[in-house]
């Protein structure tokens, strides 16, 4: 899942994410157009999809939710997310590991 959507920025990592709200289940669905594709069951209303995005990424990366921040694209399907405490290599490894 290596791509230009994961970049190191000081002591944090920036990830470009493309979300698809109102999916049947929330999960990371691969990549699309140089972005991590995340399907979310939440609707894009009152920040529900953004909150769910943080939860999905926190679980996938095995970090606390407080270490993940939405820094751009709050009302867009394409977002920039900052993950503190990991390197780009760590993020890539955790996103590509076998969940089972």
N, C-alpha and C positions, 0 to 999 in steps of 0.2 A: 504494500500500500504506500510505497515511497512516492512522494510527489512534492511539487513546489508549494503545496498548501500548508506545509509545516515549516516554520522558520524560527530560528533561535533569535531571541531579542534580550540580550543581557542575561539575567538570571531566570528568565521565563521563556515560554514558547508561544508563538502565535499560530493559530490554526484557522484557515478559511473553511467555513462550513456552509453547506447548502442544505436547508431543511425542507422537508415535505410534511406539513401538518395534516392532522386528521387521518393518519394511517391506522391500519388495524392494530398494529403494535409498535412500540418504540424500540428502535434498534439502529445500529450503524450499518448502513447498506452498501458500503464500498466508497467509490469515488465517482465524481462526475465533473468534467470541465475544470480540472485543477482545484477541486474542493472536496472535502470529506462530506459524503452524503449521509444525512441522518433523517430517518423517518420518525415522526413523533405522533403519538395518538392524541395529544392535546390540540385543541383548536387555537388559531392565532388571535386569541381574544384576552385582553387584560393581562398580558404577559405570561399566560399559561404555557405557551409553547417555549418561550425563552427559559422559564423555570425548569421545564421538563428537559430541555436541551442540556442545561447545566447538570441535572441529575444523571442523564444518560452518559455524558462525557465523564463525570466523576466516577461512575461505576466502571466504565470501560478502562479508564486510566488508573484506577485504584488510588484516587486522591480525594481529600475532603472537598465538599462543594465550595467551601470558602476559598479554595485555591484556584477556582475557575471564575473568570469574569468575562462578560460580554462587553467588548470595547467598541464595536461598530455593528450597525445593521439591526438595531433593536426592532424596527418595523419592516425589515426586509427578509426575504428568504435566504439571501447570502449574508453571512455574518462573519465577524472576526472575533475569535475567542482567545483569551490569554490564559495560559496555564502556568501557575507559579510552582517552583520547586522541582521541575523536571527539565531534562534536556530534550532537544529535538530527536535524538537517538532513542531516549527513553519512551517518548510519545509514540514514535514509529513502531518500536518493539511491542508496546502494550496494545496498540491498535491492531497489530497483525498476529498476535498470539491466538492460539486455539482456545476458545472459551470452555471447551469440554475437556 
